[in-house]
Amino acid sequence: MDDHDTPRPDWLGPWLKGFPASQPPLPLADVAQRGWTLTGTDLPTPLAVIRQQALAHNIAWMQAFATARGVQLAPHGKTTMSPQLFRRQLDAGAWGLTFANVHQLRLGLAAGARRALIANQLLGAAELTELLDLRRRHAGVELAFFVDSQAQLDLLAAHWAQLGAGEARVDVLIELGTSRCGLREHGPALALARALQAHPALRLRGIGFYEGLQVVGETGPDRALMQRWQARVEALLADIEAEGLIDAEAQPLWLSGGGSALFDLVAPLLTGRPGRLGLLRSGCYICHDHEHYGRYLQAMDERMGTPPAAPSLVPALEVWTQVLSCPEPGLALLNAGRRDVSFDQGWPLPIWHLRGGARRAAPAAWRVTGLNDQHAYLRWDPLATGGPAVGERVALGPSHPCTTFDKWAWMAVVDEGDRVVDAITTQFQ
């Protein structure tokens, strides 16, 4: 392997899918100078693409939403795992970032985050060792993670006895839950808060929850869902405050919730009293999607009174493909599959096709009905005319962006003229 094929940090090159094999490696900063376009022939497919204008709109809109409702935005970094996108979110005013584990936290701190929440349980000695190391090396960083059992507290106390000499205690949030991690009942949650007051390694900082797995996308049931969550959270907070279980040094109290499906109803729950810091953890908003979260956003826009001429979130992520074969009427095989685009929350949607060098909206009758590892099945009425031809390009819009990002080590950023003006990298490995 020569230098042409050797991966380099913060560089793009032929070792990456979607990068022109005949081009020499180049730093991210030089991407815009190459003159690449989606309508030209320089870039191979499949190719992951982020729309620059939509990306900027979503970041600004969500930050303004959080600010207007008196909460802080701590976007979930697992969505993109992109240092460049982390930086954009922080520069726009995000309080900090959320992660699912210490490995992700390390990458977020390296990208410039100085406040972070691990919305998950930590248990092992290796995780605690790494967390303490990161806290030492990033002076002044504010960190917390979730706890939800006495067994977890016992494990961490045992590890602390071996690792924690001279260390300040680590902040934690008690997680309340229903269908995933988290305490189900009030009594055990309050007992855990009491146990934390005397714990050698951990200090109670607040409460966290996640409502997303219960959202249905209908205002009536979703309002009732959040009323139940509010009752649970307020009851636990009242008892914690009445018993003085939060150290004075641990103020303000952190209260965190929110995915990308119901943030308009979650935000009011996170505010309301002095001494509380509401942390909204939405992540998928940054690129939104073309189907899964799009359905939920329709209900949110109705509740928020969003005018059609001033959209809230807009889809920013696309995967460009090429038609490999049209083996029978009404069927085209595209050169992207499960290795390239999300399929866990529905099939991707055909959104564009390129014909005669011009980008056009894909016909509404086109639909993807299945994916193999490297193929997508694009279908339309076999008795109708107007299907794509072999060699034409078709852009797919993912449903649920998270599991498209982890399939790409880089993505091209394009302007409204389909010119590549920037690029981002991801660091899932």
MIMAR-522484 format. One record per residue (C-alpha): residue number from 1; x, y, z. Coordinates in nm, 3 decimals. Layout:
{n = NUM&px = X&py = Y&pz = Z} $
...
! end
This chain:
{n = 1&px = 0.000&py = 0.000&pz = 0.000} $
{n = 2&px = 0.148&py = 0.336&pz = -0.102} $
{n = 3&px = 0.073&py = 0.686&pz = 0.028} $
{n = 4&px = -0.208&py = 0.717&pz = -0.227} $
{n = 5&px = -0.400&py = 0.443&pz = -0.044} $
{n = 6&px = -0.295&py = 0.503&pz = 0.317} $
{n = 7&px = -0.556&py = 0.655&pz = 0.550} $
{n = 8&px = -0.454&py = 0.980&pz = 0.719} $
{n = 9&px = -0.641&py = 1.163&pz = 0.996} $
{n = 10&px = -0.852&py = 1.455&pz = 0.868} $
{n = 11&px = -0.771&py = 1.367&pz = 0.510} $
{n = 12&px = -0.987&py = 1.216&pz = 0.240} $
{n = 13&px = -0.858&py = 0.967&pz = -0.010} $
{n = 14&px = -0.921&py = 0.658&pz = -0.224} $
{n = 15&px = -0.944&py = 0.436&pz = 0.084} $
{n = 16&px = -1.292&py = 0.584&pz = 0.138} $
{n = 17&px = -1.602&py = 0.481&pz = -0.055} $
{n = 18&px = -1.747&py = 0.769&pz = -0.251} $
{n = 19&px = -1.404&py = 0.927&pz = -0.306} $
{n = 20&px = -1.269&py = 0.931&pz = -0.664} $
{n = 21&px = -1.020&py = 0.647&pz = -0.694} $
{n = 22&px = -0.801&py = 0.835&pz = -0.942} $
{n = 23&px = -0.765&py = 1.144&pz = -0.721} $
{n = 24&px = -0.476&py = 1.193&pz = -0.477} $
{n = 25&px = -0.553&py = 1.229&pz = -0.106} $
{n = 26&px = -0.643&py = 1.577&pz = 0.012} $
{n = 27&px = -0.719&py = 1.754&pz = 0.340} $
{n = 28&px = -1.077&py = 1.837&pz = 0.422} $
{n = 29&px = -1.006&py = 2.207&pz = 0.380} $
{n = 30&px = -0.925&py = 2.155&pz = 0.011} $
{n = 31&px = -1.241&py = 1.971&pz = -0.088} $
{n = 32&px = -1.420&py = 2.282&pz = -0.216} $
{n = 33&px = -1.133&py = 2.358&pz = -0.454} $
{n = 34&px = -1.178&py = 2.037&pz = -0.653} $
{n = 35&px = -1.482&py = 2.160&pz = -0.846} $
{n = 36&px = -1.680&py = 1.841&pz = -0.787} $
{n = 37&px = -2.055&py = 1.838&pz = -0.850} $
{n = 38&px = -2.334&py = 1.586&pz = -0.814} $
{n = 39&px = -2.425&py = 1.637&pz = -1.179} $
{n = 40&px = -2.072&py = 1.570&pz = -1.304} $
{n = 41&px = -1.884&py = 1.243&pz = -1.337} $
{n = 42&px = -1.599&py = 1.293&pz = -1.087} $
{n = 43&px = -1.766&py = 1.138&pz = -0.782} $
{n = 44&px = -1.848&py = 0.766&pz = -0.778} $
{n = 45&px = -2.167&py = 0.625&pz = -0.631} $
{n = 46&px = -2.294&py = 0.540&pz = -0.382} $
{n = 47&px = -2.218&py = 0.875&pz = -0.222} $
{n = 48&px = -2.351&py = 1.023&pz = 0.102} $
{n = 49&px = -2.439&py = 1.391&pz = 0.075} $
{n = 50&px = -2.541&py = 1.664&pz = 0.322} $
{n = 51&px = -2.724&py = 1.971&pz = 0.195} $
{n = 52&px = -2.538&py = 2.275&pz = 0.330} $
{n = 53&px = -2.836&py = 2.509&pz = 0.349} $
{n = 54&px = -3.061&py = 2.254&pz = 0.521} $
{n = 55&px = -2.787&py = 2.165&pz = 0.769} $
{n = 56&px = -2.731&py = 2.529&pz = 0.866} $
{n = 57&px = -3.106&py = 2.587&pz = 0.892} $
{n = 58&px = -3.160&py = 2.290&pz = 1.125} $
{n = 59&px = -2.874&py = 2.381&pz = 1.358} $
{n = 60&px = -2.990&py = 2.742&pz = 1.386} $
{n = 61&px = -3.360&py = 2.653&pz = 1.418} $
{n = 62&px = -3.309&py = 2.399&pz = 1.696} $
{n = 63&px = -3.080&py = 2.628&pz = 1.891} $
{n = 64&px = -3.336&py = 2.908&pz = 1.866} $
{n = 65&px = -3.611&py = 2.667&pz = 1.975} $
{n = 66&px = -3.418&py = 2.568&pz = 2.288} $
{n = 67&px = -3.327&py = 2.927&pz = 2.374} $
{n = 68&px = -3.684&py = 3.049&pz = 2.335} $
{n = 69&px = -3.813&py = 2.779&pz = 2.571} $
{n = 70&px = -3.551&py = 2.832&pz = 2.839} $
{n = 71&px = -3.369&py = 2.502&pz = 2.800} $
{n = 72&px = -3.014&py = 2.419&pz = 2.703} $
{n = 73&px = -2.934&py = 2.204&pz = 2.402} $
{n = 74&px = -2.707&py = 1.905&pz = 2.463} $
{n = 75&px = -2.739&py = 1.728&pz = 2.126} $
{n = 76&px = -2.672&py = 1.356&pz = 2.115} $
{n = 77&px = -2.338&py = 1.301&pz = 1.946} $
{n = 78&px = -2.407&py = 0.938&pz = 1.858} $
{n = 79&px = -2.622&py = 1.059&pz = 1.570} $
{n = 80&px = -2.329&py = 1.178&pz = 1.360} $
{n = 81&px = -2.004&py = 1.112&pz = 1.552} $
{n = 82&px = -1.861&py = 1.389&pz = 1.337} $
{n = 83&px = -1.607&py = 1.633&pz = 1.486} $
{n = 84&px = -1.696&py = 1.892&pz = 1.222} $
{n = 85&px = -2.068&py = 1.872&pz = 1.304} $
{n = 86&px = -2.000&py = 1.875&pz = 1.679} $
{n = 87&px = -1.809&py = 2.198&pz = 1.628} $
{n = 88&px = -2.096&py = 2.353&pz = 1.431} $
{n = 89&px = -2.343&py = 2.267&pz = 1.705} $
{n = 90&px = -2.120&py = 2.405&pz = 1.980} $
{n = 91&px = -2.042&py = 2.721&pz = 1.784} $
{n = 92&px = -2.416&py = 2.776&pz = 1.736} $
{n = 93&px = -2.464&py = 2.783&pz = 2.114} $
{n = 94&px = -2.513&py = 2.424&pz = 2.231} $
{n = 95&px = -2.450&py = 2.390&pz = 2.607} $
{n = 96&px = -2.253&py = 2.072&pz = 2.546} $
{n = 97&px = -2.295&py = 1.727&pz = 2.393} $
{n = 98&px = -2.453&py = 1.397&pz = 2.492} $
{n = 99&px = -2.295&py = 1.056&pz = 2.433} $
{n = 100&px = -2.374&py = 0.690&pz = 2.488} $
{n = 101&px = -2.034&py = 0.576&pz = 2.620} $
{n = 102&px = -1.689&py = 0.695&pz = 2.722} $
{n = 103&px = -1.536&py = 0.626&pz = 2.380} $
{n = 104&px = -1.779&py = 0.870&pz = 2.222} $
{n = 105&px = -1.714&py = 1.117&pz = 2.502} $
{n = 106&px = -1.340&py = 1.110&pz = 2.427} $
{n = 107&px = -1.404&py = 1.211&pz = 2.066} $
{n = 108&px = -1.647&py = 1.485&pz = 2.172} $
{n = 109&px = -1.402&py = 1.641&pz = 2.416} $
{n = 110&px = -1.132&py = 1.632&pz = 2.150} $
{n = 111&px = -1.372&py = 1.825&pz = 1.924} $
{n = 112&px = -1.408&py = 2.101&pz = 2.181} $
{n = 113&px = -1.698&py = 2.008&pz = 2.411} $
{n = 114&px = -1.648&py = 2.123&pz = 2.770} $
{n = 115&px = -1.976&py = 1.995&pz = 2.909} $
{n = 116&px = -2.105&py = 1.645&pz = 2.842} $
{n = 117&px = -2.366&py = 1.398&pz = 2.952} $
{n = 118&px = -2.339&py = 1.022&pz = 2.906} $
{n = 119&px = -2.703&py = 0.918&pz = 2.876} $
{n = 120&px = -2.627&py = 0.562&pz = 2.970} $
{n = 121&px = -2.503&py = 0.347&pz = 3.256} $
{n = 122&px = -2.129&py = 0.304&pz = 3.323} $
{n = 123&px = -2.022&py = -0.006&pz = 3.514} $
{n = 124&px = -1.670&py = -0.127&pz = 3.443} $
{n = 125&px = -1.331&py = -0.042&pz = 3.588} $
{n = 126&px = -1.201&py = 0.033&pz = 3.237} $
{n = 127&px = -1.482&py = 0.283&pz = 3.175} $
{n = 128&px = -1.426&py = 0.454&pz = 3.510} $
{n = 129&px = -1.050&py = 0.467&pz = 3.451} $
{n = 130&px = -1.099&py = 0.631&pz = 3.112} $
{n = 131&px = -1.355&py = 0.876&pz = 3.248} $
{n = 132&px = -1.120&py = 0.988&pz = 3.524} $
{n = 133&px = -0.835&py = 1.020&pz = 3.275} $
{n = 134&px = -1.047&py = 1.242&pz = 3.051} $
{n = 135&px = -1.148&py = 1.459&pz = 3.344} $
{n = 136&px = -0.783&py = 1.509&pz = 3.440} $
{n = 137&px = -0.673&py = 1.592&pz = 3.087} $
{n = 138&px = -0.960&py = 1.831&pz = 3.017} $
{n = 139&px = -0.942&py = 2.065&pz = 3.312} $
{n = 140&px = -1.273&py = 2.218&pz = 3.410} $
{n = 141&px = -1.488&py = 1.985&pz = 3.201} $
{n = 142&px = -1.834&py = 1.909&pz = 3.347} $
{n = 143&px = -1.942&py = 1.545&pz = 3.314} $
{n = 144&px = -2.222&py = 1.322&pz = 3.435} $
{n = 145&px = -2.365&py = 0.979&pz = 3.351} $
{n = 146&px = -2.678&py = 0.778&pz = 3.434} $
{n = 147&px = -2.732&py = 0.538&pz = 3.725} $
{n = 148&px = -3.037&py = 0.320&pz = 3.783} $
{n = 149&px = -2.956&py = 0.046&pz = 4.037} $
{n = 150&px = -2.787&py = -0.029&pz = 4.368} $
{n = 151&px = -2.594&py = -0.303&pz = 4.189} $
{n = 152&px = -2.439&py = -0.041&pz = 3.962} $
{n = 153&px = -2.349&py = 0.175&pz = 4.263} $
{n = 154&px = -2.186&py = -0.123&pz = 4.435} $
{n = 155&px = -1.974&py = -0.208&pz = 4.131} $
{n = 156&px = -1.854&py = 0.149&pz = 4.095} $
{n = 157&px = -1.773&py = 0.176&pz = 4.466} $
{n = 158&px = -1.555&py = -0.133&pz = 4.438} $
{n = 159&px = -1.372&py = 0.006&pz = 4.135} $
{n = 160&px = -1.332&py = 0.342&pz = 4.307} $
{n = 161&px = -1.151&py = 0.177&pz = 4.596} $
{n = 162&px = -0.883&py = 0.072&pz = 4.348} $
{n = 163&px = -0.879&py = 0.379&pz = 4.120} $
{n = 164&px = -1.012&py = 0.686&pz = 4.293} $
{n = 165&px = -0.743&py = 0.793&pz = 4.537} $
{n = 166&px = -0.744&py = 1.170&pz = 4.551} $
{n = 167&px = -1.025&py = 1.206&pz = 4.295} $
{n = 168&px = -1.335&py = 1.419&pz = 4.336} $
{n = 169&px = -1.660&py = 1.226&pz = 4.312} $
{n = 170&px = -1.820&py = 1.186&pz = 3.969} $
{n = 171&px = -2.160&py = 1.344&pz = 3.898} $
{n = 172&px = -2.452&py = 1.118&pz = 3.804} $
{n = 173&px = -2.817&py = 1.150&pz = 3.709} $
{n = 174&px = -3.076&py = 0.900&pz = 3.828} $
{n = 175&px = -3.246&py = 0.758&pz = 3.520} $
{n = 176&px = -3.619&py = 0.698&pz = 3.522} $
{n = 177&px = -3.745&py = 0.456&pz = 3.258} $
{n = 178&px = -4.028&py = 0.251&pz = 3.119} $
{n = 179&px = -3.924&py = 0.027&pz = 2.831} $
{n = 180&px = -3.544&py = 0.057&pz = 2.832} $
{n = 181&px = -3.297&py = 0.128&pz = 3.114} $
{n = 182&px = -3.415&py = 0.332&pz = 3.410} $
{n = 183&px = -3.599&py = 0.285&pz = 3.738} $
{n = 184&px = -3.965&py = 0.198&pz = 3.699} $
{n = 185&px = -4.094&py = 0.296&pz = 4.044} $
{n = 186&px = -4.070&py = 0.597&pz = 4.273} $
{n = 187&px = -3.962&py = 0.413&pz = 4.589} $
{n = 188&px = -3.646&py = 0.251&pz = 4.446} $
{n = 189&px = -3.554&py = 0.578&pz = 4.272} $
{n = 190&px = -3.571&py = 0.771&pz = 4.599} $
{n = 191&px = -3.376&py = 0.496&pz = 4.775} $
{n = 192&px = -3.104&py = 0.529&pz = 4.511} $
{n = 193&px = -3.091&py = 0.906&pz = 4.570} $
{n = 194&px = -3.041&py = 0.842&pz = 4.941} $
{n = 195&px = -2.767&py = 0.589&pz = 4.871} $
{n = 196&px = -2.584&py = 0.837&pz = 4.650} $
{n = 197&px = -2.558&py = 1.088&pz = 4.933} $
{n = 198&px = -2.307&py = 0.864&pz = 5.110} $
{n = 199&px = -2.149&py = 0.701&pz = 4.803} $
{n = 200&px = -1.766&py = 0.728&pz = 4.791} $
{n = 201&px = -1.744&py = 0.769&pz = 4.412} $
{n = 202&px = -2.067&py = 0.929&pz = 4.293} $
{n = 203&px = -2.252&py = 1.255&pz = 4.353} $
{n = 204&px = -2.617&py = 1.308&pz = 4.262} $
{n = 205&px = -2.657&py = 1.590&pz = 4.009} $
{n = 206&px = -3.009&py = 1.538&pz = 3.879} $
{n = 207&px = -3.257&py = 1.322&pz = 3.689} $
{n = 208&px = -3.270&py = 1.191&pz = 3.332} $
{n = 209&px = -3.530&py = 1.011&pz = 3.125} $
{n = 210&px = -3.607&py = 0.912&pz = 2.766} $
{n = 211&px = -3.961&py = 0.922&pz = 2.631} $
{n = 212&px = -3.892&py = 0.843&pz = 2.265} $
{n = 213&px = -3.983&py = 0.475&pz = 2.258} $
{n = 214&px = -4.341&py = 0.557&pz = 2.365} $
{n = 215&px = -4.416&py = 0.837&pz = 2.120} $
{n = 216&px = -4.698&py = 0.766&pz = 1.872} $
{n = 217&px = -4.704&py = 1.094&pz = 1.677} $
{n = 218&px = -5.058&py = 1.192&pz = 1.779} $
{n = 219&px = -5.110&py = 1.495&pz = 1.997} $
{n = 220&px = -5.365&py = 1.348&pz = 2.241} $
{n = 221&px = -5.171&py = 1.035&pz = 2.341} $
{n = 222&px = -4.838&py = 1.218&pz = 2.333} $
{n = 223&px = -4.961&py = 1.496&pz = 2.562} $
{n = 224&px = -5.090&py = 1.232&pz = 2.804} $
{n = 225&px = -4.754&py = 1.055&pz = 2.785} $
{n = 226&px = -4.567&py = 1.371&pz = 2.886} $
{n = 227&px = -4.814&py = 1.443&pz = 3.165} $
{n = 228&px = -4.732&py = 1.101&pz = 3.312} $
{n = 229&px = -4.361&py = 1.172&pz = 3.278} $
{n = 230&px = -4.400&py = 1.510&pz = 3.443} $
{n = 231&px = -4.583&py = 1.358&pz = 3.738} $
{n = 232&px = -4.306&py = 1.101&pz = 3.789} $
{n = 233&px = -4.024&py = 1.351&pz = 3.758} $
{n = 234&px = -4.183&py = 1.616&pz = 3.979} $
{n = 235&px = -4.267&py = 1.363&pz = 4.250} $
{n = 236&px = -3.907&py = 1.240&pz = 4.268} $
{n = 237&px = -3.765&py = 1.592&pz = 4.257} $
{n = 238&px = -3.995&py = 1.702&pz = 4.538} $
{n = 239&px = -3.876&py = 1.422&pz = 4.766} $
{n = 240&px = -3.510&py = 1.470&pz = 4.672} $
{n = 241&px = -3.532&py = 1.841&pz = 4.748} $
{n = 242&px = -3.733&py = 1.788&pz = 5.067} $
{n = 243&px = -3.465&py = 1.554&pz = 5.202} $
{n = 244&px = -3.177&py = 1.773&pz = 5.086} $
{n = 245&px = -3.021&py = 1.496&pz = 4.876} $
{n = 246&px = -2.852&py = 1.733&pz = 4.629} $
{n = 247&px = -2.528&py = 1.886&pz = 4.755} $
{n = 248&px = -2.512&py = 2.264&pz = 4.747} $
{n = 249&px = -2.199&py = 2.234&pz = 4.531} $
{n = 250&px = -2.395&py = 2.027&pz = 4.277} $
{n = 251&px = -2.630&py = 2.309&pz = 4.183} $
{n = 252&px = -2.801&py = 2.377&pz = 3.952} $
{n = 253&px = -2.980&py = 2.047&pz = 3.930} $
{n = 254&px = -2.958&py = 1.889&pz = 3.584} $
{n = 255&px = -3.285&py = 1.763&pz = 3.438} $
{n = 256&px = -3.248&py = 1.591&pz = 3.101} $
{n = 257&px = -3.478&py = 1.430&pz = 2.848} $
{n = 258&px = -3.583&py = 1.445&pz = 2.489} $
{n = 259&px = -3.519&py = 1.271&pz = 2.163} $
{n = 260&px = -3.610&py = 1.411&pz = 1.822} $
{n = 261&px = -3.970&py = 1.293&pz = 1.811} $
{n = 262&px = -4.143&py = 1.497&pz = 2.082} $
{n = 263&px = -3.910&py = 1.778&pz = 2.186} $
{n = 264&px = -4.184&py = 2.043&pz = 2.181} $
{n = 265&px = -4.366&py = 1.866&pz = 2.465} $
{n = 266&px = -4.050&py = 1.764&pz = 2.649} $
{n = 267&px = -3.902&py = 2.113&pz = 2.674} $
{n = 268&px = -4.169&py = 2.252&pz = 2.915} $
{n = 269&px = -4.106&py = 1.961&pz = 3.153} $
{n = 270&px = -3.737&py = 2.057&pz = 3.177} $
{n = 271&px = -3.806&py = 2.413&pz = 3.295} $
{n = 272&px = -4.024&py = 2.579&pz = 3.552} $
{n = 273&px = -3.819&py = 2.632&pz = 3.867} $
{n = 274&px = -3.507&py = 2.826&pz = 3.965} $
{n = 275&px = -3.206&py = 2.606&pz = 4.034} $
{n = 276&px = -3.278&py = 2.368&pz = 3.748} $
{n = 277&px = -3.083&py = 2.331&pz = 3.426} $
{n = 278&px = -3.296&py = 2.169&pz = 3.155} $
{n = 279&px = -3.090&py = 1.970&pz = 2.904} $
{n = 280&px = -3.261&py = 1.868&pz = 2.580} $
{n = 281&px = -3.078&py = 1.572&pz = 2.421} $
{n = 282&px = -3.227&py = 1.570&pz = 2.068} $
{n = 283&px = -2.974&py = 1.455&pz = 1.808} $
{n = 284&px = -3.138&py = 1.360&pz = 1.479} $
{n = 285&px = -3.264&py = 1.714&pz = 1.424} $
{n = 286&px = -2.929&py = 1.809&pz = 1.271} $
{n = 287&px = -3.011&py = 1.634&pz = 0.943} $
{n = 288&px = -3.371&py = 1.536&pz = 1.021} $
{n = 289&px = -3.496&py = 1.268&pz = 0.777} $
{n = 290&px = -3.736&py = 1.198&pz = 0.494} $
{n = 291&px = -3.982&py = 0.964&pz = 0.666} $
{n = 292&px = -3.952&py = 0.844&pz = 1.030} $
{n = 293&px = -3.903&py = 1.173&pz = 1.215} $
{n = 294&px = -4.083&py = 1.354&pz = 0.937} $
{n = 295&px = -4.409&py = 1.196&pz = 1.054} $
{n = 296&px = -4.355&py = 1.312&pz = 1.411} $
{n = 297&px = -4.259&py = 1.661&pz = 1.298} $
{n = 298&px = -4.594&py = 1.707&pz = 1.125} $
{n = 299&px = -4.770&py = 1.678&pz = 1.461} $
{n = 300&px = -4.513&py = 1.901&pz = 1.632} $
{n = 301&px = -4.548&py = 2.169&pz = 1.365} $
{n = 302&px = -4.924&py = 2.170&pz = 1.411} $
{n = 303&px = -4.885&py = 2.215&pz = 1.787} $
{n = 304&px = -4.622&py = 2.487&pz = 1.746} $
{n = 305&px = -4.820&py = 2.667&pz = 1.476} $
{n = 306&px = -4.530&py = 2.651&pz = 1.233} $
{n = 307&px = -4.629&py = 2.832&pz = 0.910} $
{n = 308&px = -4.570&py = 2.634&pz = 0.588} $
{n = 309&px = -4.358&py = 2.919&pz = 0.453} $
{n = 310&px = -4.121&py = 2.900&pz = 0.752} $
{n = 311&px = -4.033&py = 2.531&pz = 0.792} $
{n = 312&px = -3.899&py = 2.400&pz = 1.120} $
{n = 313&px = -3.663&py = 2.111&pz = 1.041} $
{n = 314&px = -3.588&py = 2.003&pz = 0.685} $
{n = 315&px = -3.419&py = 1.690&pz = 0.546} $
{n = 316&px = -3.047&py = 1.742&pz = 0.482} $
{n = 317&px = -2.909&py = 1.390&pz = 0.425} $
{n = 318&px = -2.913&py = 1.201&pz = 0.094} $
{n = 319&px = -2.744&py = 0.893&pz = -0.053} $
{n = 320&px = -2.681&py = 0.918&pz = -0.425} $
{n = 321&px = -2.693&py = 0.596&pz = -0.626} $
{n = 322&px = -2.684&py = 0.475&pz = -0.985} $
{n = 323&px = -2.918&py = 0.243&pz = -1.172} $
{n = 324&px = -2.730&py = -0.081&pz = -1.238} $
{n = 325&px = -3.000&py = -0.280&pz = -1.411} $
{n = 326&px = -3.365&py = -0.272&pz = -1.519} $
{n = 327&px = -3.421&py = -0.646&pz = -1.554} $
{n = 328&px = -3.800&py = -0.636&pz = -1.582} $
{n = 329&px = -4.078&py = -0.378&pz = -1.624} $
{n = 330&px = -4.127&py = -0.168&pz = -1.314} $
{n = 331&px = -3.797&py = -0.261&pz = -1.146} $
{n = 332&px = -3.457&py = -0.094&pz = -1.125} $
{n = 333&px = -3.164&py = -0.213&pz = -0.915} $
{n = 334&px = -2.962&py = 0.066&pz = -0.756} $
{n = 335&px = -2.601&py = 0.033&pz = -0.640} $
{n = 336&px = -2.663&py = 0.110&pz = -0.271} $
{n = 337&px = -2.800&py = -0.117&pz = -0.001} $
{n = 338&px = -2.790&py = -0.200&pz = 0.367} $
{n = 339&px = -2.420&py = -0.114&pz = 0.376} $
{n = 340&px = -2.496&py = 0.241&pz = 0.266} $
{n = 341&px = -2.835&py = 0.367&pz = 0.388} $
{n = 342&px = -3.066&py = 0.326&pz = 0.690} $
{n = 343&px = -3.331&py = 0.056&pz = 0.688} $
{n = 344&px = -3.412&py = 0.009&pz = 1.059} $
{n = 345&px = -3.700&py = 0.261&pz = 1.057} $
{n = 346&px = -3.833&py = 0.209&pz = 0.707} $
{n = 347&px = -3.701&py = 0.196&pz = 0.353} $
{n = 348&px = -3.537&py = 0.506&pz = 0.209} $
{n = 349&px = -3.742&py = 0.729&pz = -0.021} $
{n = 350&px = -3.646&py = 0.818&pz = -0.380} $
{n = 351&px = -3.624&py = 1.196&pz = -0.373} $
{n = 352&px = -3.420&py = 1.301&pz = -0.679} $
{n = 353&px = -3.313&py = 1.160&pz = -1.011} $
{n = 354&px = -3.061&py = 1.297&pz = -1.255} $
{n = 355&px = -3.163&py = 1.303&pz = -1.620} $
{n = 356&px = -2.994&py = 1.500&pz = -1.894} $
{n = 357&px = -2.758&py = 1.657&pz = -1.644} $
{n = 358&px = -3.044&py = 1.813&pz = -1.448} $
{n = 359&px = -3.169&py = 1.719&pz = -1.099} $
{n = 360&px = -3.542&py = 1.655&pz = -1.086} $
{n = 361&px = -3.781&py = 1.544&pz = -0.814} $
{n = 362&px = -3.836&py = 1.171&pz = -0.821} $
{n = 363&px = -4.189&py = 1.070&pz = -0.928} $
{n = 364&px = -4.419&py = 1.007&pz = -0.633} $
{n = 365&px = -4.493&py = 0.658&pz = -0.766} $
{n = 366&px = -4.132&py = 0.547&pz = -0.727} $
{n = 367&px = -4.064&py = 0.354&pz = -0.410} $
{n = 368&px = -3.791&py = 0.139&pz = -0.260} $
{n = 369&px = -3.933&py = -0.196&pz = -0.155} $
{n = 370&px = -3.624&py = -0.371&pz = -0.024} $
{n = 371&px = -3.249&py = -0.366&pz = 0.024} $
{n = 372&px = -2.974&py = -0.624&pz = -0.007} $
{n = 373&px = -2.621&py = -0.558&pz = 0.114} $
{n = 374&px = -2.532&py = -0.359&pz = -0.198} $
{n = 375&px = -2.860&py = -0.324&pz = -0.391} $
{n = 376&px = -3.183&py = -0.128&pz = -0.356} $
{n = 377&px = -3.504&py = -0.240&pz = -0.528} $
{n = 378&px = -3.668&py = 0.063&pz = -0.688} $
{n = 379&px = -4.018&py = -0.013&pz = -0.817} $
{n = 380&px = -4.298&py = 0.164&pz = -1.003} $
{n = 381&px = -4.609&py = 0.060&pz = -1.194} $
{n = 382&px = -4.480&py = -0.177&pz = -1.466} $
{n = 383&px = -4.759&py = -0.058&pz = -1.699} $
{n = 384&px = -4.653&py = 0.305&pz = -1.664} $
{n = 385&px = -4.376&py = 0.481&pz = -1.850} $
{n = 386&px = -4.106&py = 0.703&pz = -1.707} $
{n = 387&px = -3.890&py = 0.471&pz = -1.499} $
{n = 388&px = -3.518&py = 0.543&pz = -1.466} $
{n = 389&px = -3.275&py = 0.412&pz = -1.725} $
{n = 390&px = -2.957&py = 0.215&pz = -1.670} $
{n = 391&px = -2.681&py = 0.455&pz = -1.572} $
{n = 392&px = -2.908&py = 0.729&pz = -1.437} $
{n = 393&px = -2.855&py = 0.852&pz = -1.083} $
{n = 394&px = -3.122&py = 0.835&pz = -0.814} $
{n = 395&px = -3.088&py = 1.005&pz = -0.475} $
{n = 396&px = -3.240&py = 0.829&pz = -0.173} $
{n = 397&px = -3.361&py = 1.005&pz = 0.141} $
{n = 398&px = -3.298&py = 0.797&pz = 0.456} $
{n = 399&px = -3.566&py = 0.728&pz = 0.712} $
{n = 400&px = -3.381&py = 0.772&pz = 1.046} $
{n = 401&px = -3.043&py = 0.937&pz = 0.987} $
{n = 402&px = -2.844&py = 0.780&pz = 1.274} $
{n = 403&px = -2.786&py = 0.449&pz = 1.102} $
{n = 404&px = -2.685&py = 0.611&pz = 0.775} $
{n = 405&px = -2.408&py = 0.815&pz = 0.935} $
{n = 406&px = -2.236&py = 0.509&pz = 1.077} $
{n = 407&px = -2.205&py = 0.359&pz = 0.728} $
{n = 408&px = -1.985&py = 0.643&pz = 0.600} $
{n = 409&px = -1.641&py = 0.765&pz = 0.704} $
{n = 410&px = -1.699&py = 1.090&pz = 0.511} $
{n = 411&px = -1.984&py = 1.280&pz = 0.353} $
{n = 412&px = -1.979&py = 1.551&pz = 0.089} $
{n = 413&px = -2.145&py = 1.882&pz = 0.177} $
{n = 414&px = -2.315&py = 2.042&pz = -0.123} $
{n = 415&px = -2.476&py = 2.378&pz = -0.196} $
{n = 416&px = -2.804&py = 2.439&pz = -0.372} $
{n = 417&px = -2.626&py = 2.420&pz = -0.707} $
{n = 418&px = -2.513&py = 2.064&pz = -0.625} $
{n = 419&px = -2.150&py = 2.179&pz = -0.594} $
{n = 420&px = -1.932&py = 2.012&pz = -0.329} $
{n = 421&px = -1.833&py = 2.297&pz = -0.098} $
{n = 422&px = -1.716&py = 2.108&pz = 0.211} $
{n = 423&px = -1.700&py = 1.765&pz = 0.371} $
{n = 424&px = -1.736&py = 1.605&pz = 0.712} $
{n = 425&px = -1.583&py = 1.292&pz = 0.860} $
{n = 426&px = -1.729&py = 1.047&pz = 1.112} $
{n = 427&px = -1.550&py = 0.848&pz = 1.383} $
{n = 428&px = -1.765&py = 0.550&pz = 1.475} $
{n = 429&px = -1.467&py = 0.316&pz = 1.495} $
! end
